[in-house]
Amino acid sequence: MVTAKNQNRRARALITGGTSGIGLALAIGFAEEGYEVLSAGLGEMPENQDRIEFRSLDVRIKNRSNNWVETRDHLDVLVNAAVPFAERGTETRSVETIVIST
């Protein structure tokens, strides 16, 4: 079990953008290392896993994110993996289709 520095409690991580992609991979990695993970994102929510609580949360809405975090007694790690969207319905492309000109 990973414990917070000089404390006898489980270390806790909050990951925004943690319901898909890199954020989800980070959430799983932190959980595998023994962290209790709060994983927030938009869209389809994965099923909660051992040591990972998934929550639909738009971090752009200040009061919602504050209320959720404030109900916890501590937070040791914060990872911002959230991707800002201009609006819903924005075109999404896979990495393979993006060509960078030099």
Backbone as CSV, one residue per row, in Angstrom:
resi,resn,N_x,N_y,N_z,CA_x,CA_y,CA_z,C_x,C_y,C_z
1,MET,0.849,-1.182,0.000,0.000,0.000,0.000,0.891,1.240,0.000
2,VAL,0.574,2.179,-0.858,1.260,3.468,-0.867,0.605,4.332,0.187
3,THR,1.428,4.921,1.039,0.862,5.788,2.058,1.388,7.194,1.859
4,ALA,0.594,8.143,2.281,1.001,9.537,2.204,2.202,9.733,3.118
5,LYS,3.073,10.648,2.743,4.299,10.913,3.489,4.012,11.157,4.972
6,ASN,4.699,10.402,5.810,4.603,10.545,7.268,3.178,10.378,7.797
7,GLN,2.347,9.668,7.084,0.968,9.451,7.514,0.661,7.959,7.435
8,ASN,-0.300,7.529,8.177,-0.737,6.143,8.108,-2.089,6.092,7.403
9,ARG,-2.101,6.537,6.177,-3.322,6.529,5.370,-2.946,6.274,3.922
10,ARG,-3.884,5.764,3.171,-3.647,5.467,1.757,-3.485,6.769,0.984
11,ALA,-2.506,6.802,0.093,-2.306,7.977,-0.764,-3.447,8.053,-1.772
12,ARG,-3.858,9.271,-2.094,-4.997,9.484,-2.992,-4.580,10.378,-4.150
13,ALA,-5.022,10.007,-5.365,-4.749,10.789,-6.568,-6.064,11.169,-7.230
14,LEU,-6.131,12.391,-7.738,-7.257,12.857,-8.544,-6.733,13.067,-9.949
15,ILE,-7.377,12.431,-10.919,-6.961,12.552,-12.313,-8.130,13.090,-13.123
16,THR,-7.964,14.296,-13.676,-8.975,14.836,-14.576,-8.681,14.287,-15.966
17,GLY,-9.726,14.072,-16.740,-9.529,13.428,-18.042,-9.178,11.960,-17.853
18,GLY,-9.574,11.416,-16.710,-9.159,10.075,-16.330,-10.097,8.958,-16.709
19,THR,-11.024,9.207,-17.630,-11.973,8.164,-18.010,-11.685,7.567,-19.381
20,SER,-10.646,8.080,-20.043,-10.261,7.515,-21.341,-8.826,7.924,-21.662
21,GLY,-8.248,7.275,-22.627,-6.930,7.647,-23.132,-5.830,7.630,-22.092
22,ILE,-4.948,8.622,-22.178,-3.802,8.709,-21.273,-4.260,8.845,-19.824
23,GLY,-5.307,9.620,-19.583,-5.801,9.788,-18.217,-6.251,8.471,-17.605
24,LEU,-6.939,7.641,-18.385,-7.368,6.332,-17.899,-6.160,5.441,-17.619
25,ALA,-5.171,5.475,-18.512,-3.952,4.685,-18.294,-3.252,5.122,-17.009
26,LEU,-3.221,6.431,-16.756,-2.625,6.928,-15.523,-3.414,6.469,-14.296
27,ALA,-4.742,6.522,-14.391,-5.580,6.084,-13.272,-5.299,4.624,-12.937
28,ILE,-5.222,3.790,-13.943,-4.947,2.366,-13.731,-3.557,2.186,-13.133
29,GLY,-2.575,2.923,-13.659,-1.212,2.833,-13.144,-1.103,3.241,-11.685
30,PHE,-1.740,4.348,-11.323,-1.717,4.785,-9.927,-2.387,3.737,-9.033
31,ALA,-3.524,3.191,-9.488,-4.216,2.168,-8.696,-3.335,0.931,-8.516
32,GLU,-2.641,0.534,-9.570,-1.754,-0.624,-9.473,-0.604,-0.378,-8.494
33,GLU,-0.247,0.886,-8.323,0.814,1.240,-7.376,0.283,1.417,-5.952
34,GLY,-1.021,1.231,-5.775,-1.599,1.274,-4.439,-2.353,2.530,-4.074
35,TYR,-2.458,3.484,-4.991,-3.195,4.712,-4.712,-4.694,4.453,-4.767
36,GLU,-5.438,5.224,-3.995,-6.877,5.329,-4.161,-7.062,6.434,-5.198
37,VAL,-7.740,6.150,-6.300,-7.806,7.081,-7.423,-9.231,7.592,-7.608
38,LEU,-9.353,8.908,-7.703,-10.592,9.568,-8.105,-10.365,9.990,-9.549
39,SER,-11.111,9.405,-10.465,-10.867,9.618,-11.886,-12.072,10.312,-12.505
40,ALA,-11.882,11.550,-12.951,-12.982,12.373,-13.438,-12.886,12.593,-14.936
41,GLY,-14.025,12.644,-15.597,-14.038,12.915,-17.030,-15.442,13.116,-17.542
42,LEU,-15.537,13.279,-18.837,-16.819,13.457,-19.517,-17.061,12.264,-20.436
43,GLY,-18.285,12.113,-20.874,-18.598,11.027,-21.798,-18.891,9.729,-21.066
44,GLU,-18.657,8.632,-21.750,-18.949,7.311,-21.204,-18.052,6.999,-20.015
45,MET,-18.672,6.539,-18.935,-17.932,6.232,-17.712,-17.605,4.743,-17.658
46,PRO,-16.337,4.423,-17.419,-15.998,3.019,-17.180,-16.602,2.568,-15.855
47,GLU,-16.677,1.265,-15.641,-17.133,0.724,-14.365,-16.075,1.022,-13.308
48,ASN,-16.511,1.344,-12.092,-15.559,1.520,-10.991,-14.749,0.247,-10.843
49,GLN,-13.490,0.410,-10.495,-12.593,-0.725,-10.306,-12.037,-0.678,-8.897
50,ASP,-11.346,-1.744,-8.519,-10.696,-1.765,-7.220,-9.762,-0.569,-7.125
51,ARG,-9.964,0.318,-6.184,-9.175,1.529,-5.922,-9.384,2.642,-6.950
52,ILE,-10.317,2.513,-7.896,-10.593,3.614,-8.837,-12.085,3.925,-8.806
53,GLU,-12.401,5.179,-8.474,-13.776,5.665,-8.539,-13.876,6.602,-9.730
54,PHE,-14.713,6.254,-10.701,-14.923,7.101,-11.869,-16.114,8.006,-11.614
55,ARG,-15.991,9.253,-12.039,-17.057,10.218,-11.824,-17.171,11.125,-13.042
56,SER,-18.388,11.327,-13.515,-18.618,12.293,-14.581,-18.494,13.673,-13.964
57,LEU,-17.537,14.437,-14.467,-17.262,15.733,-13.869,-16.657,16.657,-14.907
58,ASP,-17.245,17.810,-15.066,-16.702,18.836,-15.949,-15.904,19.796,-15.075
59,VAL,-14.584,19.703,-15.143,-13.740,20.514,-14.260,-13.783,21.998,-14.594
60,ARG,-14.400,22.347,-15.726,-14.545,23.763,-16.062,-15.608,24.432,-15.194
61,ILE,-16.458,23.631,-14.549,-17.500,24.162,-13.675,-16.956,24.126,-12.251
62,LYS,-16.498,25.272,-11.772,-15.748,25.378,-10.518,-16.456,24.740,-9.329
63,ASN,-17.671,25.079,-9.067,-18.343,24.598,-7.863,-18.510,23.084,-7.847
64,ARG,-18.732,22.485,-8.993,-18.892,21.033,-9.022,-17.595,20.329,-8.664
65,SER,-16.503,20.778,-9.237,-15.233,20.108,-8.939,-14.810,20.370,-7.501
66,ASN,-15.008,21.583,-7.015,-14.645,21.879,-5.631,-15.452,21.032,-4.659
67,ASN,-16.758,20.915,-4.882,-17.604,20.143,-3.974,-17.158,18.691,-3.902
68,TRP,-16.790,18.125,-5.027,-16.398,16.717,-5.054,-15.080,16.519,-4.314
69,VAL,-14.124,17.384,-4.547,-12.814,17.261,-3.902,-12.921,17.557,-2.408
70,GLU,-13.710,18.543,-2.042,-13.808,18.927,-0.634,-14.444,17.860,0.244
71,THR,-15.134,16.901,-0.335,-15.716,15.826,0.471,-14.671,14.788,0.859
72,ARG,-13.454,14.904,0.345,-12.358,13.987,0.689,-11.509,14.620,1.781
73,ASP,-10.913,13.782,2.625,-10.111,14.312,3.727,-8.698,14.700,3.307
74,HIS,-8.235,14.214,2.156,-6.897,14.583,1.686,-6.759,14.260,0.199
75,LEU,-5.778,14.882,-0.415,-5.429,14.631,-1.813,-3.919,14.776,-1.915
76,ASP,-3.245,13.732,-2.409,-1.790,13.730,-2.469,-1.247,14.060,-3.854
77,VAL,-1.970,13.655,-4.897,-1.499,13.857,-6.271,-2.652,14.374,-7.110
78,LEU,-2.374,15.372,-7.945,-3.343,15.881,-8.910,-2.719,15.820,-10.292
79,VAL,-3.392,15.133,-11.223,-2.937,15.051,-12.607,-4.034,15.638,-13.484
80,ASN,-3.685,16.638,-14.290,-4.643,17.224,-15.215,-4.380,16.665,-16.604
81,ALA,-5.160,15.646,-16.965,-5.055,15.057,-18.292,-6.284,15.410,-19.130
82,ALA,-7.088,16.360,-18.637,-8.301,16.771,-19.350,-7.931,17.548,-20.593
83,VAL,-8.681,17.299,-21.657,-8.471,17.999,-22.916,-9.599,19.005,-23.090
84,PRO,-9.281,20.275,-23.277,-10.347,21.271,-23.454,-11.020,21.106,-24.815
85,PHE,-12.332,21.172,-24.817,-13.090,21.094,-26.053,-13.767,22.433,-26.291
86,ALA,-13.719,22.901,-27.518,-14.391,24.147,-27.863,-15.900,23.968,-27.730
87,GLU,-16.382,22.825,-28.159,-17.799,22.520,-28.064,-17.995,21.045,-28.321
88,ARG,-19.117,20.523,-27.921,-19.447,19.128,-28.190,-19.572,18.927,-29.697
89,GLY,-19.242,17.744,-30.167,-19.357,17.439,-31.583,-18.127,17.841,-32.370
90,THR,-17.072,18.240,-31.703,-15.838,18.598,-32.377,-15.277,17.366,-33.059
91,GLU,-14.737,17.526,-34.255,-14.190,16.402,-35.005,-13.054,15.744,-34.228
92,THR,-13.078,14.425,-34.196,-12.018,13.658,-33.540,-11.326,12.805,-34.590
93,ARG,-9.999,12.826,-34.568,-9.233,12.005,-35.506,-8.224,11.184,-34.729
94,SER,-7.931,10.006,-35.246,-6.922,9.182,-34.588,-5.544,9.701,-34.950
95,VAL,-4.561,9.305,-34.180,-3.188,9.739,-34.413,-2.723,9.326,-35.809
96,GLU,-3.141,8.162,-36.279,-2.707,7.672,-37.579,-3.137,8.575,-38.735
97,THR,-4.215,9.355,-38.546,-4.705,10.181,-39.656,-4.136,11.582,-39.652
98,ILE,-3.373,11.935,-38.636,-2.820,13.271,-38.555,-1.463,13.296,-39.234
99,VAL,-1.304,14.187,-40.193,-0.038,14.330,-40.907,0.514,15.709,-40.581
100,ILE,1.747,15.744,-40.147,2.386,17.015,-39.806,3.335,17.385,-40.922
101,SER,3.147,18.573,-41.491,4.019,19.049,-42.558,5.232,19.727,-41.958
102,THR,6.398,19.503,-42.572,7.603,20.180,-42.088,8.150,21.098,-43.160
